[in-house]
Amino acid sequence: MAAADTHTNFTATVLEAVDAYIAVHDHTTQQMIDRIVTENAGLLARLRDA
């Protein structure tokens, strides 16, 4: 197996695991994402206006 194939398979496995986790914890994950976006909105606005 080539190194690239190993990397691709590993990446696919990780992405599948992340997708499975999000499917189970979707509400909590969405709340975390919303909080991060909200907390960073002011920073993004300041960076945009700088």
CHARMM internal coordinates of N, CA and C (Angstrom, degrees):
IC EDIT
DIST 1 N 1 CA 1.4635
DIST 1 CA 1 C 1.5296
ANGL 1 N 1 CA 1 C 108.56
DIST 1 C 2 N 1.2806
ANGL 1 CA 1 C 2 N 115.95
DIHE 1 N 1 CA 1 C 2 N 131.58
DIST 2 N 2 CA 1.4653
ANGL 1 C 2 N 2 CA 120.79
DIHE 1 CA 1 C 2 N 2 CA -179.67
DIST 2 CA 2 C 1.5206
ANGL 2 N 2 CA 2 C 109.98
DIHE 1 C 2 N 2 CA 2 C -73.47
DIST 2 C 3 N 1.3175
ANGL 2 CA 2 C 3 N 115.17
DIHE 2 N 2 CA 2 C 3 N 155.63
DIST 3 N 3 CA 1.4706
ANGL 2 C 3 N 3 CA 120.24
DIHE 2 CA 2 C 3 N 3 CA 179.64
DIST 3 CA 3 C 1.5238
ANGL 3 N 3 CA 3 C 111.04
DIHE 2 C 3 N 3 CA 3 C -59.60
DIST 3 C 4 N 1.3262
ANGL 3 CA 3 C 4 N 116.63
DIHE 3 N 3 CA 3 C 4 N -38.91
DIST 4 N 4 CA 1.4689
ANGL 3 C 4 N 4 CA 120.13
DIHE 3 CA 3 C 4 N 4 CA -179.79
DIST 4 CA 4 C 1.5262
ANGL 4 N 4 CA 4 C 110.60
DIHE 3 C 4 N 4 CA 4 C -62.99
DIST 4 C 5 N 1.3429
ANGL 4 CA 4 C 5 N 116.20
DIHE 4 N 4 CA 4 C 5 N -39.96
DIST 5 N 5 CA 1.4651
ANGL 4 C 5 N 5 CA 119.92
DIHE 4 CA 4 C 5 N 5 CA 178.18
DIST 5 CA 5 C 1.5220
ANGL 5 N 5 CA 5 C 110.78
DIHE 4 C 5 N 5 CA 5 C -63.98
DIST 5 C 6 N 1.3300
ANGL 5 CA 5 C 6 N 116.34
DIHE 5 N 5 CA 5 C 6 N -41.77
DIST 6 N 6 CA 1.4612
ANGL 5 C 6 N 6 CA 120.82
DIHE 5 CA 5 C 6 N 6 CA 178.52
DIST 6 CA 6 C 1.5170
ANGL 6 N 6 CA 6 C 110.28
DIHE 5 C 6 N 6 CA 6 C -61.07
DIST 6 C 7 N 1.3301
ANGL 6 CA 6 C 7 N 116.35
DIHE 6 N 6 CA 6 C 7 N -44.33
DIST 7 N 7 CA 1.4660
ANGL 6 C 7 N 7 CA 121.12
DIHE 6 CA 6 C 7 N 7 CA 179.37
DIST 7 CA 7 C 1.5198
ANGL 7 N 7 CA 7 C 110.49
DIHE 6 C 7 N 7 CA 7 C -63.38
DIST 7 C 8 N 1.3258
ANGL 7 CA 7 C 8 N 117.21
DIHE 7 N 7 CA 7 C 8 N -43.84
DIST 8 N 8 CA 1.4624
ANGL 7 C 8 N 8 CA 121.64
DIHE 7 CA 7 C 8 N 8 CA -179.89
DIST 8 CA 8 C 1.5264
ANGL 8 N 8 CA 8 C 110.59
DIHE 7 C 8 N 8 CA 8 C -62.50
DIST 8 C 9 N 1.3365
ANGL 8 CA 8 C 9 N 116.43
DIHE 8 N 8 CA 8 C 9 N -44.57
DIST 9 N 9 CA 1.4669
ANGL 8 C 9 N 9 CA 120.15
DIHE 8 CA 8 C 9 N 9 CA 179.54
DIST 9 CA 9 C 1.5207
ANGL 9 N 9 CA 9 C 110.82
DIHE 8 C 9 N 9 CA 9 C -64.78
DIST 9 C 10 N 1.3235
ANGL 9 CA 9 C 10 N 117.06
DIHE 9 N 9 CA 9 C 10 N -41.53
DIST 10 N 10 CA 1.4684
ANGL 9 C 10 N 10 CA 120.98
DIHE 9 CA 9 C 10 N 10 CA 178.83
DIST 10 CA 10 C 1.5239
ANGL 10 N 10 CA 10 C 109.81
DIHE 9 C 10 N 10 CA 10 C -62.51
DIST 10 C 11 N 1.3344
ANGL 10 CA 10 C 11 N 116.43
DIHE 10 N 10 CA 10 C 11 N -46.19
DIST 11 N 11 CA 1.4671
ANGL 10 C 11 N 11 CA 120.92
DIHE 10 CA 10 C 11 N 11 CA -179.87
DIST 11 CA 11 C 1.5231
ANGL 11 N 11 CA 11 C 110.43
DIHE 10 C 11 N 11 CA 11 C -60.95
DIST 11 C 12 N 1.3206
ANGL 11 CA 11 C 12 N 117.29
DIHE 11 N 11 CA 11 C 12 N -43.91
DIST 12 N 12 CA 1.4647
ANGL 11 C 12 N 12 CA 121.00
DIHE 11 CA 11 C 12 N 12 CA 179.22
DIST 12 CA 12 C 1.5265
ANGL 12 N 12 CA 12 C 110.61
DIHE 11 C 12 N 12 CA 12 C -62.20
DIST 12 C 13 N 1.3299
ANGL 12 CA 12 C 13 N 116.37
DIHE 12 N 12 CA 12 C 13 N -40.60
DIST 13 N 13 CA 1.4704
ANGL 12 C 13 N 13 CA 120.51
DIHE 12 CA 12 C 13 N 13 CA 179.17
DIST 13 CA 13 C 1.5202
ANGL 13 N 13 CA 13 C 110.78
DIHE 12 C 13 N 13 CA 13 C -64.08
DIST 13 C 14 N 1.3251
ANGL 13 CA 13 C 14 N 116.75
DIHE 13 N 13 CA 13 C 14 N -44.00
DIST 14 N 14 CA 1.4647
ANGL 13 C 14 N 14 CA 120.79
DIHE 13 CA 13 C 14 N 14 CA 178.95
DIST 14 CA 14 C 1.5243
ANGL 14 N 14 CA 14 C 109.90
DIHE 13 C 14 N 14 CA 14 C -62.91
DIST 14 C 15 N 1.3198
ANGL 14 CA 14 C 15 N 117.28
DIHE 14 N 14 CA 14 C 15 N -45.57
DIST 15 N 15 CA 1.4639
ANGL 14 C 15 N 15 CA 120.49
DIHE 14 CA 14 C 15 N 15 CA -179.67
DIST 15 CA 15 C 1.5236
ANGL 15 N 15 CA 15 C 111.50
DIHE 14 C 15 N 15 CA 15 C -62.95
DIST 15 C 16 N 1.3269
ANGL 15 CA 15 C 16 N 116.92
DIHE 15 N 15 CA 15 C 16 N -38.40
DIST 16 N 16 CA 1.4656
ANGL 15 C 16 N 16 CA 119.88
DIHE 15 CA 15 C 16 N 16 CA 176.86
DIST 16 CA 16 C 1.5241
ANGL 16 N 16 CA 16 C 110.52
DIHE 15 C 16 N 16 CA 16 C -63.89
DIST 16 C 17 N 1.3281
ANGL 16 CA 16 C 17 N 116.61
DIHE 16 N 16 CA 16 C 17 N -40.84
DIST 17 N 17 CA 1.4669
ANGL 16 C 17 N 17 CA 120.60
DIHE 16 CA 16 C 17 N 17 CA 179.21
DIST 17 CA 17 C 1.5236
ANGL 17 N 17 CA 17 C 110.63
DIHE 16 C 17 N 17 CA 17 C -64.85
DIST 17 C 18 N 1.3286
ANGL 17 CA 17 C 18 N 116.84
DIHE 17 N 17 CA 17 C 18 N -41.95
DIST 18 N 18 CA 1.4645
ANGL 17 C 18 N 18 CA 120.98
DIHE 17 CA 17 C 18 N 18 CA 178.52
DIST 18 CA 18 C 1.5282
ANGL 18 N 18 CA 18 C 109.87
DIHE 17 C 18 N 18 CA 18 C -63.99
DIST 18 C 19 N 1.3173
ANGL 18 CA 18 C 19 N 116.86
DIHE 18 N 18 CA 18 C 19 N -44.73
DIST 19 N 19 CA 1.4661
ANGL 18 C 19 N 19 CA 120.30
DIHE 18 CA 18 C 19 N 19 CA 178.19
DIST 19 CA 19 C 1.5227
ANGL 19 N 19 CA 19 C 111.39
DIHE 18 C 19 N 19 CA 19 C -59.63
DIST 19 C 20 N 1.3312
ANGL 19 CA 19 C 20 N 116.58
DIHE 19 N 19 CA 19 C 20 N -42.04
DIST 20 N 20 CA 1.4625
ANGL 19 C 20 N 20 CA 120.74
DIHE 19 CA 19 C 20 N 20 CA 179.61
DIST 20 CA 20 C 1.5232
ANGL 20 N 20 CA 20 C 110.42
DIHE 19 C 20 N 20 CA 20 C -64.77
DIST 20 C 21 N 1.3151
ANGL 20 CA 20 C 21 N 116.72
DIHE 20 N 20 CA 20 C 21 N -42.14
DIST 21 N 21 CA 1.4712
ANGL 20 C 21 N 21 CA 120.87
DIHE 20 CA 20 C 21 N 21 CA 179.33
DIST 21 CA 21 C 1.5285
ANGL 21 N 21 CA 21 C 110.31
DIHE 20 C 21 N 21 CA 21 C -62.24
DIST 21 C 22 N 1.3318
ANGL 21 CA 21 C 22 N 116.21
DIHE 21 N 21 CA 21 C 22 N -46.46
DIST 22 N 22 CA 1.4643
ANGL 21 C 22 N 22 CA 120.40
DIHE 21 CA 21 C 22 N 22 CA -179.17
DIST 22 CA 22 C 1.5263
ANGL 22 N 22 CA 22 C 110.38
DIHE 21 C 22 N 22 CA 22 C -63.71
DIST 22 C 23 N 1.3227
ANGL 22 CA 22 C 23 N 117.32
DIHE 22 N 22 CA 22 C 23 N -38.29
DIST 23 N 23 CA 1.4630
ANGL 22 C 23 N 23 CA 120.27
DIHE 22 CA 22 C 23 N 23 CA 179.53
DIST 23 CA 23 C 1.5256
ANGL 23 N 23 CA 23 C 110.96
DIHE 22 C 23 N 23 CA 23 C -60.70
DIST 23 C 24 N 1.3303
ANGL 23 CA 23 C 24 N 116.70
DIHE 23 N 23 CA 23 C 24 N -38.01
DIST 24 N 24 CA 1.4622
ANGL 23 C 24 N 24 CA 120.96
DIHE 23 CA 23 C 24 N 24 CA -179.29
DIST 24 CA 24 C 1.5233
ANGL 24 N 24 CA 24 C 111.22
DIHE 23 C 24 N 24 CA 24 C -78.52
DIST 24 C 25 N 1.3285
ANGL 24 CA 24 C 25 N 116.50
DIHE 24 N 24 CA 24 C 25 N -37.27
DIST 25 N 25 CA 1.4656
ANGL 24 C 25 N 25 CA 121.50
DIHE 24 CA 24 C 25 N 25 CA -172.95
DIST 25 CA 25 C 1.5244
ANGL 25 N 25 CA 25 C 111.81
DIHE 24 C 25 N 25 CA 25 C -111.69
DIST 25 C 26 N 1.3166
ANGL 25 CA 25 C 26 N 117.05
DIHE 25 N 25 CA 25 C 26 N 28.92
DIST 26 N 26 CA 1.4620
ANGL 25 C 26 N 26 CA 121.15
DIHE 25 CA 25 C 26 N 26 CA -170.24
DIST 26 CA 26 C 1.5180
ANGL 26 N 26 CA 26 C 112.72
DIHE 25 C 26 N 26 CA 26 C -55.26
DIST 26 C 27 N 1.3172
ANGL 26 CA 26 C 27 N 118.05
DIHE 26 N 26 CA 26 C 27 N -45.30
DIST 27 N 27 CA 1.4656
ANGL 26 C 27 N 27 CA 120.30
DIHE 26 CA 26 C 27 N 27 CA -176.57
DIST 27 CA 27 C 1.5268
ANGL 27 N 27 CA 27 C 110.29
DIHE 26 C 27 N 27 CA 27 C -63.37
DIST 27 C 28 N 1.3157
ANGL 27 CA 27 C 28 N 116.33
DIHE 27 N 27 CA 27 C 28 N -46.70
DIST 28 N 28 CA 1.4640
ANGL 27 C 28 N 28 CA 120.92
DIHE 27 CA 27 C 28 N 28 CA 179.84
DIST 28 CA 28 C 1.5209
ANGL 28 N 28 CA 28 C 110.62
DIHE 27 C 28 N 28 CA 28 C -63.98
DIST 28 C 29 N 1.3279
ANGL 28 CA 28 C 29 N 115.73
DIHE 28 N 28 CA 28 C 29 N -43.86
DIST 29 N 29 CA 1.4678
ANGL 28 C 29 N 29 CA 120.31
DIHE 28 CA 28 C 29 N 29 CA 179.86
DIST 29 CA 29 C 1.5202
ANGL 29 N 29 CA 29 C 110.28
DIHE 28 C 29 N 29 CA 29 C -61.60
DIST 29 C 30 N 1.3222
ANGL 29 CA 29 C 30 N 116.50
DIHE 29 N 29 CA 29 C 30 N -43.71
DIST 30 N 30 CA 1.4600
ANGL 29 C 30 N 30 CA 119.93
DIHE 29 CA 29 C 30 N 30 CA -179.95
DIST 30 CA 30 C 1.5166
ANGL 30 N 30 CA 30 C 111.03
DIHE 29 C 30 N 30 CA 30 C -63.54
DIST 30 C 31 N 1.3265
ANGL 30 CA 30 C 31 N 117.47
DIHE 30 N 30 CA 30 C 31 N -38.58
DIST 31 N 31 CA 1.4630
ANGL 30 C 31 N 31 CA 120.55
DIHE 30 CA 30 C 31 N 31 CA 177.36
DIST 31 CA 31 C 1.5282
ANGL 31 N 31 CA 31 C 110.59
DIHE 30 C 31 N 31 CA 31 C -62.66
DIST 31 C 32 N 1.3391
ANGL 31 CA 31 C 32 N 116.93
DIHE 31 N 31 CA 31 C 32 N -41.47
DIST 32 N 32 CA 1.4669
ANGL 31 C 32 N 32 CA 120.21
DIHE 31 CA 31 C 32 N 32 CA 179.08
DIST 32 CA 32 C 1.5239
ANGL 32 N 32 CA 32 C 110.67
DIHE 31 C 32 N 32 CA 32 C -63.87
DIST 32 C 33 N 1.3247
ANGL 32 CA 32 C 33 N 115.85
DIHE 32 N 32 CA 32 C 33 N -43.71
DIST 33 N 33 CA 1.4660
ANGL 32 C 33 N 33 CA 119.95
DIHE 32 CA 32 C 33 N 33 CA 179.49
DIST 33 CA 33 C 1.5241
ANGL 33 N 33 CA 33 C 110.20
DIHE 32 C 33 N 33 CA 33 C -62.94
DIST 33 C 34 N 1.3321
ANGL 33 CA 33 C 34 N 116.64
DIHE 33 N 33 CA 33 C 34 N -44.62
DIST 34 N 34 CA 1.4664
ANGL 33 C 34 N 34 CA 120.56
DIHE 33 CA 33 C 34 N 34 CA 178.88
DIST 34 CA 34 C 1.5256
ANGL 34 N 34 CA 34 C 111.13
DIHE 33 C 34 N 34 CA 34 C -59.78
DIST 34 C 35 N 1.3424
ANGL 34 CA 34 C 35 N 116.99
DIHE 34 N 34 CA 34 C 35 N -42.00
DIST 35 N 35 CA 1.4605
ANGL 34 C 35 N 35 CA 120.91
DIHE 34 CA 34 C 35 N 35 CA -179.81
DIST 35 CA 35 C 1.5277
ANGL 35 N 35 CA 35 C 110.58
DIHE 34 C 35 N 35 CA 35 C -64.85
DIST 35 C 36 N 1.3356
ANGL 35 CA 35 C 36 N 116.62
DIHE 35 N 35 CA 35 C 36 N -43.58
DIST 36 N 36 CA 1.4657
ANGL 35 C 36 N 36 CA 120.21
DIHE 35 CA 35 C 36 N 36 CA 179.49
DIST 36 CA 36 C 1.5218
ANGL 36 N 36 CA 36 C 110.36
DIHE 35 C 36 N 36 CA 36 C -62.42
DIST 36 C 37 N 1.3314
ANGL 36 CA 36 C 37 N 116.68
DIHE 36 N 36 CA 36 C 37 N -44.80
DIST 37 N 37 CA 1.4638
ANGL 36 C 37 N 37 CA 120.78
DIHE 36 CA 36 C 37 N 37 CA 179.83
DIST 37 CA 37 C 1.5200
ANGL 37 N 37 CA 37 C 110.12
DIHE 36 C 37 N 37 CA 37 C -62.28
DIST 37 C 38 N 1.3266
ANGL 37 CA 37 C 38 N 117.13
DIHE 37 N 37 CA 37 C 38 N -44.95
DIST 38 N 38 CA 1.4636
ANGL 37 C 38 N 38 CA 121.41
DIHE 37 CA 37 C 38 N 38 CA -179.58
DIST 38 CA 38 C 1.5200
ANGL 38 N 38 CA 38 C 111.03
DIHE 37 C 38 N 38 CA 38 C -62.84
DIST 38 C 39 N 1.3391
ANGL 38 CA 38 C 39 N 116.31
DIHE 38 N 38 CA 38 C 39 N -45.83
DIST 39 N 39 CA 1.4619
ANGL 38 C 39 N 39 CA 120.04
DIHE 38 CA 38 C 39 N 39 CA -178.19
DIST 39 CA 39 C 1.5213
ANGL 39 N 39 CA 39 C 111.96
DIHE 38 C 39 N 39 CA 39 C -65.80
DIST 39 C 40 N 1.3284
ANGL 39 CA 39 C 40 N 116.74
DIHE 39 N 39 CA 39 C 40 N -30.69
DIST 40 N 40 CA 1.4573
ANGL 39 C 40 N 40 CA 120.01
DIHE 39 CA 39 C 40 N 40 CA -177.14
DIST 40 CA 40 C 1.5228
ANGL 40 N 40 CA 40 C 113.43
DIHE 39 C 40 N 40 CA 40 C -93.88
DIST 40 C 41 N 1.3205
ANGL 40 CA 40 C 41 N 117.98
DIHE 40 N 40 CA 40 C 41 N -5.35
DIST 41 N 41 CA 1.4627
ANGL 40 C 41 N 41 CA 120.58
DIHE 40 CA 40 C 41 N 41 CA -177.83
DIST 41 CA 41 C 1.5219
ANGL 41 N 41 CA 41 C 111.02
DIHE 40 C 41 N 41 CA 41 C -59.92
DIST 41 C 42 N 1.3356
ANGL 41 CA 41 C 42 N 117.55
DIHE 41 N 41 CA 41 C 42 N -43.87
DIST 42 N 42 CA 1.4616
ANGL 41 C 42 N 42 CA 120.65
DIHE 41 CA 41 C 42 N 42 CA 179.23
DIST 42 CA 42 C 1.5148
ANGL 42 N 42 CA 42 C 111.81
DIHE 41 C 42 N 42 CA 42 C -63.88
DIST 42 C 43 N 1.3330
ANGL 42 CA 42 C 43 N 116.54
DIHE 42 N 42 CA 42 C 43 N -41.07
DIST 43 N 43 CA 1.4637
ANGL 42 C 43 N 43 CA 120.71
DIHE 42 CA 42 C 43 N 43 CA 178.65
DIST 43 CA 43 C 1.5221
ANGL 43 N 43 CA 43 C 110.31
DIHE 42 C 43 N 43 CA 43 C -63.35
DIST 43 C 44 N 1.3239
ANGL 43 CA 43 C 44 N 116.88
DIHE 43 N 43 CA 43 C 44 N -44.45
DIST 44 N 44 CA 1.4600
ANGL 43 C 44 N 44 CA 120.27
DIHE 43 CA 43 C 44 N 44 CA 179.98
DIST 44 CA 44 C 1.5265
ANGL 44 N 44 CA 44 C 111.06
DIHE 43 C 44 N 44 CA 44 C -62.89
DIST 44 C 45 N 1.3249
ANGL 44 CA 44 C 45 N 117.14
DIHE 44 N 44 CA 44 C 45 N -39.26
DIST 45 N 45 CA 1.4648
ANGL 44 C 45 N 45 CA 120.59
DIHE 44 CA 44 C 45 N 45 CA 178.24
DIST 45 CA 45 C 1.5225
ANGL 45 N 45 CA 45 C 110.30
DIHE 44 C 45 N 45 CA 45 C -64.22
DIST 45 C 46 N 1.3393
ANGL 45 CA 45 C 46 N 117.03
DIHE 45 N 45 CA 45 C 46 N -42.77
DIST 46 N 46 CA 1.4707
ANGL 45 C 46 N 46 CA 119.97
DIHE 45 CA 45 C 46 N 46 CA 179.30
DIST 46 CA 46 C 1.5229
ANGL 46 N 46 CA 46 C 111.44
DIHE 45 C 46 N 46 CA 46 C -65.18
DIST 46 C 47 N 1.3221
ANGL 46 CA 46 C 47 N 117.04
DIHE 46 N 46 CA 46 C 47 N -39.36
DIST 47 N 47 CA 1.4644
ANGL 46 C 47 N 47 CA 119.94
DIHE 46 CA 46 C 47 N 47 CA 178.34
DIST 47 CA 47 C 1.5240
ANGL 47 N 47 CA 47 C 110.66
DIHE 46 C 47 N 47 CA 47 C -66.17
DIST 47 C 48 N 1.3310
ANGL 47 CA 47 C 48 N 116.31
DIHE 47 N 47 CA 47 C 48 N -40.38
DIST 48 N 48 CA 1.4619
ANGL 47 C 48 N 48 CA 120.58
DIHE 47 CA 47 C 48 N 48 CA -179.94
DIST 48 CA 48 C 1.5276
ANGL 48 N 48 CA 48 C 110.51
DIHE 47 C 48 N 48 CA 48 C -63.89
DIST 48 C 49 N 1.3346
ANGL 48 CA 48 C 49 N 116.52
DIHE 48 N 48 CA 48 C 49 N -39.24
DIST 49 N 49 CA 1.4620
ANGL 48 C 49 N 49 CA 120.99
DIHE 48 CA 48 C 49 N 49 CA -176.33
DIST 49 CA 49 C 1.5253
ANGL 49 N 49 CA 49 C 113.26
DIHE 48 C 49 N 49 CA 49 C -83.14
DIST 49 C 50 N 1.3258
ANGL 49 CA 49 C 50 N 117.20
DIHE 49 N 49 CA 49 C 50 N -10.02
DIST 50 N 50 CA 1.4733
ANGL 49 C 50 N 50 CA 120.53
DIHE 49 CA 49 C 50 N 50 CA -176.64
DIST 50 CA 50 C 1.5175
ANGL 50 N 50 CA 50 C 111.55
DIHE 49 C 50 N 50 CA 50 C -69.49
END
COOR INIT
IC SEED 1 N 1 CA 1 C
IC BUILD
